[in-house]
Every structure is written in structure tokens, then in C-alpha cells.
């Protein structure tokens, strides 16, 4: 086995062996099917959370809509059972983060978990920092962090980087709706590598399109100011219509499962009404959609949804039938939602 692959395997084993903040987990008494909002703990991977939900939810069918780095905390959307079908439609939602950036110190990973290196002192004024944030707002091209999960020739960029290979990622279009400082710029001296280093720390809020790397935004702010920078904390607070205030930690779900309570998962019908435009159909049309046939086109209601017209969720009474979108003047089935 190549040395790099063996190192990655050993790291994976070590991650699995390390204690988790939620401790031992009971196995759920019945399979869970639905959408769960998780407030991820610092120091665990998104895959760790998926593993925990497999046990608590008594199901192997678990997936998440948008990875959070181990250093990050906050909202992670986890789907179980049939709801995993909808993940492909949820990952593209805009996301909001609260973060803290440190100017004057660079990082090999653009965050606090990498190798830290002193840089030029951050001499920029508050106004210059705000101008750098504003310049990174709107439609921009971003070069992702080298340790991202993007694949290069079939391998993850972070695996190649850890194997010592040079990784060059292409810039990709993203949209930053909001990138603003939310507190004072705190200037101080820290000890790093046996020397005093001047740094400037400040908090920001970021609302961005899917695929945005907040770590890379911190890196780019540093470059714009003439120094280096990295992210010292990151918390995701919102994904589309879902907010972290409505989420629960794995430990809280553990406590529910330990007394035989069902996990608080949103149903297929609830999620469809929250995310997609909806329309009513009859039993005959539902059968046609199940058989892959088109049905007559009609207008869907977008009230309470993300507002995008398609795909739309069809309902027979209170039960979702299929996701549909227009083709050739009719509606074609995109995804079956029934058993």
C-alpha cells in the first residue's frame, strides 16, 4: 500500500477510536425516517454525526446535506430513510456562518488546525478591513482551500496535500450575499514560534452560495490587506429555511433515545411543503407519475417555500407523490416520493 494511502488509513482509524463528546449511544428502538437538524460539536467530523444517527435512528440509510469541518460547529442537516432522496435538492441552499478571522498569521489549511506561520503585521485600518470584506461580496471567483474535499484526478485535494503533493485548484464562481464585520477589531500581540507576533482579530457574518469556503475567504482578506490570515472559529447558523436555533446536539438526541423517545425528525410531507412549491393531483395522476408518465401542467403554490418554481412536489391529499418539472408542455416525474 502506498505510504500516503496508509497514512490516511491510520488517520481514519485514529478518528474512529477517539472519544466522542456524546459518549456511548443507545440503539434506537425503531427505524427513524425524516430530516433532523443537528448542532454539530467541535472536534467531530460530519461523518461522525452520520455514524451516530445510524445508531440512534436504527437505520443504515443516513446522509447529510453539506459537510462541516471538524473545527466548525453549528447546523448540519441529516436525512434518514426515504428522506435521503431529497439531499440532492437541499445541498444547493445558501448558507450563513458566524466566523472569526485573525490577520497576521497564515495557516497551511487556512484555519486554526493547520501549521501556523507569522506574517507581515496587519497595519490596515478598520475601514480598510471593511473595504476588503466588501470587495469579496457579490459574484466572485474563489480558489478553494488546498485541503478541501474537491477531487483532483479522482483523489481528494486534502489527501493529496497530506501526501506532500502540490495541489493547484481552479477558481470557481460563487456568490457572497453578505460578508460583514460584526464587532470591533481587536489588535494584540501573541506568542508564536518563540516570537511576538502582531495580530488583529474580528468577527464576521457570511451568507454565501453552496460551495463557498469560508476559510478561503479569510485567506483572501489577508492577501487583500497585505498580510496573511486564517479562520480561528466557524459556526454555521442557517441552511436555506433551517436555523441552528431549532437544532439539537447528538447528546440531546441520545438522551431522547435512552428513554425510548422518537427522534424529532421532520416528515417527507413537512420537508416538501417547506422546500418545494406544491400542487394537488388525484390518484390517477399519481399512478401515472409512478409509471413514469407525464401529467397535465398546472401552477404550483410557492407560499412558504424557497420560491423557485421547479421542481414542484405533488400531493394526493396530505401525502407527497413525486417531484415534477415541466417538459414538452406537460409535467414529468423527477423523483418518486412514495414507497
LUMDRENLO-440925 format. One record per residue: x, y, z of N, C-alpha, C, O in turn; residue in one letter. Coordinates in steps of 0.001 Angstrom, whole numbers, plus 524288, in hexadecimal, padded with zeros to 5 digits. Layout:
N
XYZXYZXYZXYZa...
# end
This chain:
339
8034E7FB568000080000800008000080374804E080000807188053480320x80264808B67FC878058080D857FC7C8058381025801D1801BA80FD0804C3x809F6812D48030780A8481536808358062E81927809528040E8194A80DA2x804DD81C6380563800C3820508063B7FB9581DD98078C7F8DA81FA780B12x7FA2E819B9804C07F53381726805CE7F5318149E80B2E7F13A814AB80DE6x7F9AA8126180CB97FA0780FF9811DB7F97C81418816267F6F48131D81A1Ex7FBDF818C5815637FB4681CF1819447F59481E87819C87F3A981F5881E1Ex7F2DF81EF9815647ED528206B8158B7EA1D81C3F818567E67D81D7581B41x7EB808174A817657E8B18130881A007E9878134581FE67E5E081285822EFx7EE5E814528217C7EF84814B1827157ECB0819538298F7EAD2818F882DFAx7EC5F81DB5826AC7E97E82233828BD7E3BB820E1829757E15B8225E82D5Dx7E17E81E1A825B17DBF881C988260C7DB0E8191482ABC7D727819A582D7Dx7DEB28156482BAA7DE38811EE830357DE87815118353E7DB9381421838EBx7E22B818D7835627E2C481C1483A127DDE481F5583B0C7DC3F81FF883F85x7DB8B8216D836D27D6C882486837797D26182130839C37CF75822EF83D29x7D1FA81C61837D87CDDC818F1839C47CEAB8178B83F817CAED816ED84275x7D3B38170D8410A7D4E4815448465D7D4638198E84A6F7D38D8186984F07x7D4E081E75848D97D4E68229784CC77CF828233084F487CB858225B84CB9x7CF67824A2854467CA6082546856F57C71B82997854767C93082D9A852D3x7C218828C38542F7BE8282CAD852127BBFA82FA0856937BB5282D6F85ACEx7BA8D83483855C07B85F8379F85A0E7B33D8358A85C287B1B6836DE86084x7B08B83249859217AB7E8303E85AE27ABED82AF485D9D7A801828E685F7Ex7B0AB828B285DDF7B164823C5860A27AEBA81F2E85DEB7ADF181F3B8592Dx7AD5B81B39860FF7AAC98169A85EDE7A534817EB85D427A28E81B0185FD3x7A3758158C858FE79E3F816AB856F779AD2811CA8570B79C9180D9485583x795FB81254858CF7925C80DE5858787908880D29852E2790AE810D284FC5x78ECE808768519A78CA68079484C67786D6808B384C8E78415806E785011x784F980BAA848C177F6F80CEF8488B77C08808208484177DA48041A8462Ax777588088584A57773DB8040284A8E7711A803098455D76F807FEA284445x77088807188422676DE68067E83D1C770AF809ED83921772CB80E0483A88x770B980850834247735080B7D8302877108810F682FCF76C48811B282FCFx77481814C282F82772EC81A3E82F03772E181BBA829447767381A6382656x76ECA81E84827AE76E8A820768225776CE78262F822797689F8277A8243Fx77050829928209976F0682F1C8209E773D98327E8202477817830A181EDAx77321837708212F7775583B4B820DD7786B83D5C82651774D983F0D8290Fx77D5983D36827E077EEE83EEB82D16782A68438382CA978618843968294Fx781F284755830107857584BD6830607892D84AF1834EA7878884AAB8396Cx78E3184A7E833B379224849468379D7959D84E0983889797488509B834D4x796AE84F2F83D7679A818532783EF279F998504083FF67A06784E188442Fx7A30A8503683C097A7CB84D1083C4C7ABA584F298405B7AC7D853DF840D0x7ADEF84B89843447B1F284CE2847137B72084E04844587B81C84C178400Dx7BA628511B846D67BFB685207844ED7C2ED84D18845AE7C25284A5C84996x7C65284BF6841F87C9ED847998428B7C81884274840587CAF183E9684097x7C3628424B83E2F7C17B83D8883BB67C06283EAA835F57BF5B843208347Dx7C09C83AA0832BE7BF8F83B4582D357B9BC83AB182C1D7B6C6838B682F57x7B82E83C77827817B2C683BA7825E07B198835CF825747AD3B8341C82688x7B585832C1823E07B4D282D158238F7B3FB82ABA828F57B10A826F782982x7B68B82CEA82CFD7B59582B1D8325A7AFD582BC3833C37AD7E828558362Fx7AD9083036832397A80B8313B833637A49182D56830777A0CD82B4C832A7x7A5DD82C5382B847A2E18287B828847A3118232B82B4179F158208282BAFx7A7B3821A182D1B7A82F81CAC82FE77A4E681C8E834D17A27A8189583606x7A4C9820E1837AD7A1988212783C6B79BD48209A83B23798FA81DEA83DEDx79A148231E836F47948F822D9835817930781D7E8336A78E8381BE8833E7x796BB81AB48311A795928155582F7E7942281203834397909780EC6833FDx796EE812DE83880795CD80FD483D32790D9811C583FED78D6080EB284130x79092816DF840D278BFF818FB84389787018183484063782D5817538429Cx7876D8188883B31782DA81801837DA781D181281835FF77E188119883317x7851180EC9837A17845E8094683642783BE808808306678048805A982EA5x7872280B0C82D60786DE80A95827B778C3C80B688255778F5D80E7582758x78D4D808AC8210D792248098E81E337919180DEA81A357957080FE98182Bx78CB480F628191878B9E8132B814F778BC0818AB8173E787BC81AC4818DCx7906B81AFC8175B7913782025819AA794E98234D81624798C78213F81429x793AA828408156A7971882BB2812747968C8314281461792C58328D81710x79A57834998130279A1083A11814B779A5783DB08100E79C3883C3280BE3x7987784276810C47983B8464D80C8479C1984AAC80D8679A8C84EFD80EF6x7A1258499980CC87A50984DC180D5A7A8C984CCD811CD7A74B84D3F81659x7ADA784B7E810957B1A784A2D814757B33784EE6817BA7B3698534D815CEx7B44F84DE681CAD7B6CA851BA820227BC1584F8E821C77BC7E84AF88232Cx7C025852D1821A07C54B85127823657C52184FB58292C7C1C18519682C08x7C8C584C5B82AEF7C8DF84AF7830857C92484FBA834187C6B484FBF8383Dx7CC19853CF8328D7CC8F8587B835D67C76B85B6C8365E7C68D85E1883A45x7C40585AF38327E7BF3885E058324D7BAEF85B9C835AD7BAE1856EA836B6x7B76185EF8837557B2B785D3583A237ADEB85F25837237AE57861FA83347x7A96A85D8B839077A4A085FBB836DD7A17185BFB833A47A1D9857388342Bx79E4285E3C8304B79A0F85B6A82DC179BF985781829B279EC7858D582606x79A5C852A782A8179B3D84E71826CF795F384BDB825E77937D84A058299Bx7942F84BB48210378F368493781FBA790398437D81E87793648423581B25x78D87840118214D78E3283A708209F788FF8380881F1178501838FB82193x7890D834EE81AF47845B8324981917784E082C7281A107891E82A4081982x7808C829EB81B83780828244981C5777C18821DB8192F7784382472817DCx77CB281CD9818007789A81A1581521777AA81C6780FC677B5881DF980D1Ax772B881CA180E307715A81E9D808FF772E2824528083B7737E8261B803CFx773818272F80C89774D682CC480C0877A3D82D95809A377B6F831DE807D2x77D8E8297D8099B782AC82A19807257821A82B3C8014D785B482D4B7FEDEx77D8E829E37FF0977C9982B1B7F98677CC8830FB7F87977E0E832AA7F427x77B80834127FC7277B0C839B27FBAE7802C83CA27FC6A78070841517FB5Ax78440839F17FE397892483CA47FF5E78B2983F9E7FAA078D29843F67FB26x78AA383D4A7F5FD78C9E83FD57F14478A10845267F05578C53848837EDBEx78555845E97F2737829584ADC7F1BD783A784EB57F62E78257853517F5C3x7860784CD67FA6B786E88502B7FEF978C6E852677FF2B78D4C8568880179x7902A84FB17FCC1795AA851577FD41796BE856957FA9F79A8C859337FBF5x79380858217F6F47947585D007F42979267861DC7F6CC792EF866237F4ABx79008861547FB7378DD4865DF7FE1F79227869858000E79672867C480157x790FA86EA580041794A187268802827958287132808427921C86F0780AE1x79A21872A080A3179B8B8717580F9979DA0876618123D7A01A879AA80FC0x79C94876D38175279E7287B4B81A5A7A2078795B81EB77A0F58756E82147x7A64B87C3881F7B7AA3A87AC28235D7AB9B87F75826C47AB42883F382515x7AD2987E5082B907AFBE8820D82EF67B55C8803182F897B64B87BA0830B9x7B917883B182EB37BE908820982EA57C1F9886288313C7C05688A9B8320Cx7C6BC88494832837CAA38882C834B37CF9F8879D8317B7D18A8834C83094x7D1A488C0682FCC7D64388C3082C717DACD88EA082F6B7DA228927C83235x7DF6488C5882ECE7E42D88E94831187E7CC8903F82CBA7E96088D0C82981x7E9238954782C9A7ECF98976D828F57F25D8974882B707F2ED8980F83027x7F65989647828387FBB48965D82A2D7FE158910682AE5802BB8909082C0Ax7FAE388CE482A3A7FCCD8878782AA97FA4F88450826517F58888439825C5x7FD92881AC8233A7FB9287E3B81F2C7FB17878A9821297FD338775382544x7F8488756881E367F78886FF181FB37F7D086C8981AD87F5FD86E0F816A9x7FA18867F081B6B7FA7D8644C8170E7F52E8624B8154F7F49986068810EDx7F14D862B3818C07EBFD860EF8176F7E81B865718174A7E36D8649681694x7E9FE86A33817F37E6BF86EED818207E34686F2381CF37DFD08727581D49x7E42886B9F820B57E14886BDA825A67E4F586A8782A207E9988698E82949x7E2DF86A7D82EE57E627869ED8338E7E8728647F8342F7EBCA863B98378Dx7E6C3860AB8310B7E8B685B5D831A17ED9085A5082E5C7EFDC8561B82EBDx7EF2685E1582B297F3BC85D4E827E67F8BC85F1982A8B7F8B6860A982F17x7FD0685EDA827A28020E860D98298980205866C18291180152868DB824CCx802C78697A82D7B8025586F2682DA6807A2871B382CB180BA886FED82EA3x80781875ED829A180C44878A28282280B9987E80828D3807D5880AF826C9x80F258813082BA880EC7886E382C2280F398897F826CC81201887A082358x80C7888DCC8263080C88890B08214080D8F896778225780ED2897FB826BAx80CFE899A081E4D80DB889F3D81EF3809B58A15A822DD8053889FA1822CFx80B348A5058263B807788A73E829F7802CF8A9B482724803888AC5B82332x7FE128A8DE829167F9748AB35826A27F9038B0F78280F7F75A8B24882C60x7FA7D8B4608247A7FA848B9F78259D7F5AA8BCB7823847F5468C17E823E7x7F1FC8B9D1821527ED5B8BC2781EF17E9BC8BE6D823157E9558BC5F82769x7E7248C2A4821B87E33F8C50B825187DE408C1D0824F27DDA88BE4B821BAx7DAA58C318828867D58D8C079828777D2DA8C146823397D06B8BDB182123x7D34C8C5FD8211F7D0C18C73281C247D3148C3EB817BC7D0418C22D81441x7D8408C311817E07DABC8BFEA813D87D90E8BA348143A7D8668B79381041x7D85E8B84F819027D6708B2F5819C07D0EA8B2738179A7CFB18AEB2814DBx7CD968B63D818DB7C8338B61B816E87C8108B663810F27C4C38B3EC80E77x7CBA18B96080EAC7CBE18B9C8808F77CD7D8B48F806957CB8F8B3168026Ex7D1028B1C28092F7D2A68AC9F8073A7CE1B8A8C88076A7CD798A597803E0x7CAF88A91480B7E7C6588A5AB80BDD7C2788A6FE8078E7C0478A38280511x7C1A48AC07806B17BDE98ADBB802AD7BFA98ABFB7FD457BC6D8AA9D7F9FCx7C4CD8AC067FC567C6D38AA727F7377C5F78A4AB7F6247C60A8A2FB7F1A3x7C5288A1A57FA427C43289C077F9AF7BE6589AC27FA097BCF08964C7FB14x7BB1D89EA37F92D7B57289DE77F9497B35A89E187F3B27B5578A0F77F065x7AF4989AF77F2B67ACFF89ABB7ED807AECB895E77EAA07B048892097ED11x7AEAE896107E56E7B077891B77E2317B65D8920B7E1977B862895C57DF50x7B91F88E297E3A17BECE88E327E3787C0CA888CE7E1C67BDDD884FD7E1A3x7C5CC8889F7E0827C871883AB7DF747CBC4882577E4347CEBD8859D7E617x7CB4487D8F7E6237CE2787BFF7EAD07D16F8772B7E9B07CF8E873637E763x7D654877567EB537D99C872AE7EB2E7D8CF86FCE7F0617DA28871E97F47Dx7D6A286B087F0497D59B868417F52B7DA988672D7F83A7DEE3867517F60Fx7DA008661A7FD427DE71864B7800827E0E485FA67FE8B7DE2D85C297FCA6x7E60585F4D7FF047E8D485AAE7FD2F7E6F6855C07FFEB7E702851887FD9Cx7E5548563E804CD7E3A9851A2807C37DDC5850CC807597DB6084EAA80AEEx7DB7185271803117D5E585194802337D4F984BF2800707D8A6849077FF64x7CFEB84A7D800217CE7C845347FE767CDCB844CB7F88F7CC05840C67F69Cx7CF2D848E57F5B77CEAE848C47F0057D24D844907EDD27D6B8843E87EF9Cx7D059841C07E9EC7D37283D8A7E79B7D6E583F947E3377D539842B57DFF7x7DBBE83DBB7E3347DF8883EE67DF1F7E176839A87DD097E3FA836AC7DFD8x7E0428388F7D8157E1B6833847D5C17DFE082EF67D9187E2B082B217D9D2x7DB1482F707DB207D8BE82B247DE0D7DA2082ADC7E3C47D833827697E683x7DD7582E6E7E5B47DEF582E5B7EB2F7DD8B833927EDBC7DDA8837A77EB33x7DC39833667F2BE7DAEA8381D7F59E7DFB383BA17F6137E40A839C57F6FBx7DEDF840BC7F56F7E3368446D7F5C67E5ED844187FB0B7EAB7844767FB4Fx7E2EA843667FF4E7E5678434E804767E8CE83E718051E7ECBA83E9C807E6x7E75883A13802937EAA083566802E27EFBD836447FFEE7F3E9834C2801CAx7EF69838AF7FB567F42A839C97F8527F7CB83D6C7FB4F7FC8983CA47FB63x7F5838416F7FDC87F8B284532800BB7FB7C84289805438000D8439D80650x7F8AF83F06807F67FB1083C5B80C6C7FF448388480AB9802B78372680DC8x7FEF9836C3805D1803028334D803BF807B983655801BC80B738340C7FFBBx8078483B8D8024B80BE283ECD800C180BE3840617FB1580FB78429B7F935x807AC83F457F84880769840B07F2C68057F8464C7F2248026E8483F7F54Ax8075E848D67EE05805AC84E237ECDC8002084E007EA997FF0684B087E6FBx7FCBD8512D7ECBB7F743851407EB0B7F5DF856BD7E93A7F65E85A807EC30x7F4288572E7E46B7F26585C2E7E2567ECB385B9A7E0A57EB7D858A97DD0Ax7E94485E677E3427E3B485E1C7E21A7E20F862D57DEE37E3E8867307DFBEx7DE9E861E77DB3F7DCBD8661B7D7E27D8CD8697A7DAD07D5E0867917DE1Dx7D8C786E8A7D98C7D4DB872117DBCE7CF76870867D9D47CEDC86EBD7D567x7CB8B8713F7DD307C63486FE37DBC77C2898744C7DD5E7C38F877067E131x7BE48875067DA7B7BAB6879537DBB47B7758782B7E08A7B55D873E17E123x7B70F87BFA7E3EC7B3AF87BAE7E8847B0F6880F57E91D7B264884C57E68Ex7AD15881207EC7B7AA76886167EDA27AA66886F67F37F7A893883A47F676x7AC6788B737F5297AC6D88D027FAA27A83B8912F7FB577A8EC895A27F9A7x7A3F088FC97FDCC79FB4893817FEB27A11089768802F979F9089BF8802BCx7A3F08958A806E87A541898EC80B547AA848974C80D897AB7A892AC80E70x7ADE489B1780E657B2F389A35810DB7B43C89F27813E07B66A8A2DD811BBx7B2DE89F2A818D67B33B8A3EC81BF97B5C68A2DD8213D7B52589EB28238Dx7B8A38A6BE8230B7BACB8A6888284D7B6748A7A582C3B7B34F8AB3282B72x7B6488A4968307C7B2128A52F834547B3F68A70B839AB7B0DF8A76383D56x7B8F38A83C83A227BAFE8AA1883F217BFE88AD4983E527C17E8AE4F839E6x7C2488AED6842997C70D8B1F6842617CBA38AEC48405B7CBBD8A9FD840E6x7CF6B8B16D83E067D4628AEF283C9E7D7DB8AF14841717D9168B3478436Fx7D96F8AA85843527DC8B8AA1F8481B7E23D8A930846A47E3A28A4FF844BDx7E5878AD238478C7EB118ACCB846317EE348AB5E84B107ED628AD8A84F46x7F1D08A7AC84A637F4D28A5CD84EDE7F9DF8A34084D057FAF38A2FB84857x7FCF58A161850C8801BB89E7784FB8800FC898EB851D27FEFC8982A85621x8029C8951284EBB8027188FAF8508E807DF88D558501480B3188F7184D50x808CC88904852BC80DA9886218525580CFB881C484E4D8096587E9884EBAx810698819E84A6C8103487D8584677815BA87C64844A88186B87FDA842AEx817688778F8455481CAF8761B843BF820DF878EC846D18251A879FB844C9x81FB587A2484BBA8238987CB284F0C824468827484E018282E884B884FA8x82092884E384B468210D88A7B84A3581BC888D1D84AE4817AF88A9C84AAAx81BFB8924284BBD817308955684C128152D89671846948181F8980684320x8102689596845D780DC089662840BC8090D899F784157805A4898FE84497x808DE89E1783E3B804658A1A883E557FFE889F3F83B35800A189D81836C8x7FB4989F2E83D937F6B889CF483AF27F20E8A0A083B9E7F2018A41083EFBx7EE3589FC5838557E93E8A297838D27E4E289E96838127E4B889BD483423x7E15989E5083BE77DD1089A8B83BC67D7E189D6383B527D7218A18383DADx7D44989B29838457CF0F89D79837E77CB2589953836387CC808957E833A6x7C64089A31837BC7C1FE896A28367B7BF3389876831917BEBF89D2683097x7BD50894AF82E727BA6D895E4829AC7B5A3892668294B7B55388E5982BDEx7B1F1893FF826137AD9A890AC824827ADE58902181E937AEE2893EC81BC8x7AD0788B5C81CB47AD6888A2C817277A88088748815777A70D88357817CFx7A5F68893C811677A1C78865580ECC7A3908856E8093B7A4B78892380664x7A3CD8807B807A77A64B87F37802B07A3A287AA5800077A0B8877AD80270x7A4B587A2A7FB067A2A2875D37F7FD7A553870C47F97F7A983870CC7FBDDx7A2E386C6F7F81D7A532867537F90A7AA6C866F77F6387AB09868FE7F1E7x7AE2F8645C7F8B47B354863CE7F65B7B733867EA7F8017BBB3867CB7F651x7B58A86BA07FB527B91086FB37FD3B7BC5A86D9D801BC7BA5C86AEE80531x7C15A86EDC801AC7C4D086D6C805FA7C5ED872548092F7C89C875E18075Fx7C3D98727F80DF67C49887716811447CA528779D812C87CC4387BF681373x7CD038733D813547D2A487363814627D5898765F8101B7D9108797881125x7D3EA8755680B447D676877F7806E17D53A87DCB806DA7D878880F080533x7D09387F43808AC7CF4F884CC809267D3008876A80D0B7D4EA88BB780C0Fx7D3FF884D6811737D7A4887028154C7DD06887AA812E07DF8F88BB081393x7DEC1883AE810077E3D7883FC80D5A7E40D888A7809A47E7EF88B7C8097Dx7DFD88896F806A57DFCB88D94802B57DF7E892FE805287E190896BE802FAx7DCF089371809AA7DCE48986E80C747E278899EC80E017E41489E6A80D6Dx7E5638961380FFB7EACC8971D811727EE02898F580CD27F10489CAF80D41x7ED5D896538085D7F062897DA803B67EEF489D60801F27F2548A05B80043x7E9EC89EB8802587E8398A3F0800B07EA8E8A833804207EB4F8AC9D80260x7EBB18A6DF809017EDAE8AAC080CB27F3AA8AADD80CB87F6008AE6080F07x7F6228A71280A307FBD18A6FB809FA7FE568A3B680E2B802E28A48480F82x7FB638A000810447FD9189C72814277FB4989710813157F9458960F80ED6x7FB9A893A9816E17F8FA88E998167A7F4F288E4481AD67F5368912781EACx7F13688AB981A347ED0488A5481E047EAE6884C081E107EBBD881BB81A6Ax7E82A8837B8223F7E59187E698227E7E0C187ECB825EB7DFF1882A5828AEx7DD9C87ABD825AD7D8BA87A728289F7D9D1877F882DF17DC2B873C982E33x7D82887A78832277D90187831837587D41C875A0839877D47B8727183D1Cx7CF8D876ED837787CAC387433839127C6C3874B9834B87C6E68786D831A7x7C32C870EF8347D7BF22870E7830787BA5286E29832957BA9F869DD834B8x7B5DF870BE831EF7B0EA86E6F833977ACD986F6282F577ABDB873DA82DDFx7AA8286B3582D617A66B86BCD829767A13486C7782C4279FB68693E82F81x79E7B870A482AF8799A0871EA82DB2794BB870E582A757907B8705682CA4x79542870A48255179095870078221B791E286D5881CF1795F786E5281A97x78E4C869EA81B3878E76867838160F789058681C813C67854B865CF815C3x7888286B2D80F9E7834F86C0280D5F77F8C86DDE81191780A7871B881439x77B1586B328123C7773986CE88161F7784986AF581BA57756586C4A81F3Fx77C64867D181C6477D4F8656A82180781688686E8249D7855086A3D82279x78070868F0829BE783E286C0182D23785E68689E8319A783338651883374x78AA5869BA8334878D16866B08376E78A218672183C9578A95863A783FE0x7871D86B4E83D617841286BCF842327802086765842CC77E678663D84723x77EB2864EF83E7177AEB860A283E9B77D8F85B4F83E9A77AEC8574B83E5Fx782BD85B3F83EDC785AB8565A83E97786B7854348440B78634856F1847F7x7883284F3A84429789A284CA78490F78EEF84A118486B7906F8488284420x791C2849A184CC0796C2846EC84CA8795DA8410A84C9B7919E83F2784DE0x799ED83E3284B1B799888387D84B4979892836AF850E3795B4832EA851BBx79AEC8394E854B879A17837DD85A347945C8387585BBC7924A8353585E9Dx791C783C8F859DB78C3183D3C85B09788F2838EC858817853A836FC85ADBx78A578376B853BA7879183313851317889982DF2854157851E82AAA85491x78D5B82D4C855F878EAB828AB8591C78B228284585DDB789348240D85F1Fx78A4A82CAB8607E786FA82CA28652A7815E82B29863D277EC48287F866DDx77F7D82CE285F4977A3682B6585DA2779EB8259385C8277649822E885E2Fx77DCE823A3859A577DC281E148583777E4681A9985D0877C1A8164F85D27x7811D81C64860F67820581930865A077D1281844868BF77CC78148C86BC9x7792381BA2868087742081AD086AC776FDD818FF866FF76B378193586835x7718D817388626D76DDB814F285EBC76ACC818CE85B84766F68175A85903x76C7481DD685B86769A9821CB8587C76B5F8219E852C876FDB8206185194x767AB822E684F41768FC82349849C276C4882822848C776B9182C1D84B61x76FDA827D884515772F882C6A843AE76F768306A840F176BF582EEC83E02x7705D8357F841DF76CF38399A83FC376E0D83AB4839FA7702883ECD8389Ax76C9983702836A776DB18377B83113768F88399E82E2C7648F837F482F1Fx769E483D4A82AA5765B783F55827507646783B4A8232D767E4838B782118x75F6683AB9821FA75DA1836CA81E4175E9783888818A275FDB83D0E8179Cx75DF4834D38150175E6A8360A80F7675A9A83A5D80DF675C0D83E0380B2Fx755CA839FC80FC2751DE83DEF80E697536B8434B8107A752E78473380DB8x755528438181558756D884881817A975B5284B03814A775B3D84FB48139Cx75F3A847E281343763C1849FA8107F7623384BD380B0C763E084FFC8094Ex75EFF848BD8086075D6384A408031975A6684F658032375B36852B67FFC0x756F18500F806F4753EC854EC807397575F85984808BC7562685DFA8076Cx75B9F8588180B7375F1985CB580D13762E385E4C808C87646B862D880878x7646985A9D8057A7688D85B8E801B17669385C7D7FC287689A85FDE7F967x7629C859807FA7E760F9859A37F50B75BB485C4F7F4607587785C327F7EEx75ACF85EB57EFDC75572860197EE777522785B1B7EE6B7542D856E27ED51x74D2D85B907EF96749E7856DC7EFF6745208575E7EC677435E85BAA7EB25x74319852D97EAD673E51852B87E7BA73B4F84DBA7E8F273D98849AB7EA22x7363184E1D7E8A0732DB8499C7E9A8731F38468E7E49D73121848DA7E078x73219841647E4FE730BF83DFD7E09F72D05839CD7E2A672C4E839477E760x72AA2836CD7DF157271B832AB7E0CA729D682D607E08572E5982D007DEE7x72700829447E22472948824097E25872B0F822297DCF972F2681FAE7DC7Ex72800823567D8F37295F8219C7D3AD72E77824287D1DC731BC8219E7CF6Ax72F1A8291B7D30D733EA82BC97D18573891829B07D49D73CDD829347D283x737B7828737D99473BE9826357DCBD73DA4820F77DA7F7424F81FD17DA59x739E481DC67D8BE73B44818C57D65773E58819A07D15374217816CF7D040x73CC281D897CE3C73F8481EB97C9607452A820407CA87748BF81E6C7C7E4x745F98238B7CE6874B458252D7CFCE74E86820807D1AA753248201D7D060x74C2A81CF97D4AB74EF4818527D679750C1814F57D1E0754C08124D7D234x74DCA815167CD9E74F12812027C8F87527F815027C51A75373813397C0BDx75455819967C6C6757CE81C9B7C3797551881FCA7BF48757A0821B77BBADx74FE88205D7BFB874CF5823437BBD174C87828FF7BD3E74D0182A6B7C1D0x74BA182C4F7B95274AEB831E67BA287453E832FF7BB8F741B98300B7BA22x74465837587BE6A73F15839137BFA573E6E83EB07BDCE7423A8414A7BC69x73992840867BDCF73882845D67BC0173B27849D67BF8D73B6E849307C44Fx73D1384DF77BD1873FC6852127BFFA73BDC8559B7C2A6737A6856AA7C094x73D52857747C75C73A4185B5C7CA2973DEC85E827CDA17428785D397CE25x73BDB8629E7CFFE73F0C866277D32973FA2863FD7D8AE73BE7862017DAF9x74457864677DAC07455D862B07E01674549867527E3BF7466786BB87E227x743F8866597E8AC7441386A6C7ECAE7498C86AC47EEF574BCE866D07F083x74BB086F837EF29750F0870477F14C750E08728F7F6CD75500873CC7F8F1x74C548731F7F91474BFC8757E7FE4C74EE48722D8024A74E0886D77802B2x75259874B68053B755378721180960759DD86EE68078375C6B86C5480AADx75B1086F058025C75F6B86BFA8005F763EC86F8B7FEEE763C0874407FFE2x767F486D457FC9F76C82870537FB0D76B4E873D27F66576E7E877247F501x766BD873237F3F176508876AB7EFD6766A7875217EA59764E2877957E69Cx769F9871237E9AF76B7486F637E47B766F686C337E228764A9869077E4F1x765A386CEA7DD2F760F986A777DB0976152864937DA5A75D5A861E37DAC3x765ED862857D9557667085CEA7D84D76B7A85ACC7DAB376F5885D9E7DB2Ax76B66855CA7DC3B766FA852317DBFE762CD8538B7DFFA763C4856597E3C3x75E1E8517B7DF0C759C58522F7E2A47585284CE47E4F37591F848D57E27Fx7563384CF77E9A87547E8482A7EC4374EA98476F7EB7274B8C84AE07ECB6x74D37843007E95B747B0841C37E8A4745AC83EE07ED767487183BC07EFD7x740CA840027EED373E5583D937F35C7391783B417F1D27362983D8C7EEC5x737F4836AC7F3F9732A9834767F3D67309A834E87F9627320A831D47FCC8x72D41838B87FA4972BAA839DE7FFA27305383BED802A8732B683FD380128x7319F83943806F77360183AE980A3773AFB837D98091273EF4838A980BA7x73AD0834578053C73F4B830FF8043074241832BC7FF4E73FE88335C7FB27x74768833877FFC574A7A834EB7FB2574AD1830567F76174B4582BD77F905x74A99831817F24B74AC182D5F7EE6074FE782D587EB5B7528A829547EB15x75158831D87E9127561A832177E5EA757BD837BB7E5327549483B527E5ADx75CBE838757E40875EA083D807E23C75E1B83DA77DC5075F54839D87D9A6x75C4B842137DA4575B65842907D4AC75DB2847A67D2A675E7D84B5E7D598x75EC1847C17CD957607884C817CAF375E6884C617C55A75D26848347C354x75E0F850EE7C2D975B9F851257BDA975F0684EF17B952763D084F657B966x75C6A84C8A7B58975EFD84ADC7B0B975ACE84A227AC81756E28477B7AD57x75BB484C7E7A80F7582C84BFF7A38D7529684D817A4EB74EE684B037A318x751EC851887A81674CC08536A7A968749F1850457AD86745728516E7AEC7x74C7E84C4A7AFAC74A1F849207B3D274DCE848E37B87D751C584B9A7B89Ax74C7E845A17BC5B74FCD844F87C0EF751E283F697C10574EEA83BA37C0C1x7570483EF87C1667597B839D17C18975B21838847C72475C6183C0B7CA29x75B26833817C88D75CDD832027CDD6762D68323B7CE3B7659582FFE7CAFAx764D1834F07D23876A6B8353B7D32C76C1A8316C7D77F7703F82F027D72Dx768DB830F07DB7976A3F82DA27DFF77654D82BB17E28F761DE82EC57E3ECx764EE826897E34176076824457E604761258250B7EBE17655B8240C7EDFAx75D1C826C77EE7E75D5D827BD7F41D75A57823C87F75275A93823DB7FC1Fx7577E820537F4B47547E81C597F768757B0817637F7E675BB1816CB7F54Ex755F2813D67FB32758AF80ED67FBE67584280B927F6F575A4E807397F6C1x
# end
